[in-house]
Amino acid sequence: MPFQTKGQTSEEVNVIEDLIINHVHLFDVHEDQVKQMDIENSFITKWKDTQVSQAGDMLVEVYVERKEPDCSAIIKVSPMMEAGELTSDILGIKNITPHQDDKWAAFEVIENGELG
């Protein structure tokens, strides 16, 4: 999960947001895939609304700004953790104090069929 800031503008963040919102039409996602994503999203929503045991927690390597060894940290992520909490936690671990105008984005990266 790389993070990026510095040099990123609100326009670039808006482009990513538009890609996420409009990905079904932009990338011609099939209706059965959309239905599957809706099912998965409903499970995620249910997980968030229920008490989840710590057995669902995962250790994830998180990169800040670049995918380099000195830019990474391993953090415990729960199914209920939101992107803002993850961002705050990793910035604290890396001793980075965000400024009010900073824009941070979190990306989940899949490499060779695995979360990478």
HELIX and SHEET records of a PDB file:
HELIX    1   1 SER A   10  LEU A   26  1                                  17    
HELIX    2   2 GLU A   31  ASP A   49  1                                  19    
HELIX    3   3 GLN A   54  GLY A   56  5                                   3    
HELIX    4   4 PRO A   69  CYS A   71  5                                   3    
HELIX    5   5 ALA A   83  ILE A   93  1                                  11    
SHEET    1   A 4 SER A  72  VAL A  77  0                                        
SHEET    2   A 4 MET A  58  VAL A  64 -1                                        
SHEET    3   A 4 PRO A   2  GLN A   4  1                                        
SHEET    4   A 4 ALA A 105  ALA A 106 -1                                        
SHEET    1   B 2 ILE A 110  GLU A 111  0                                        
SHEET    2   B 2 GLU A 114  LEU A 115 -1                                        
END                                                                             
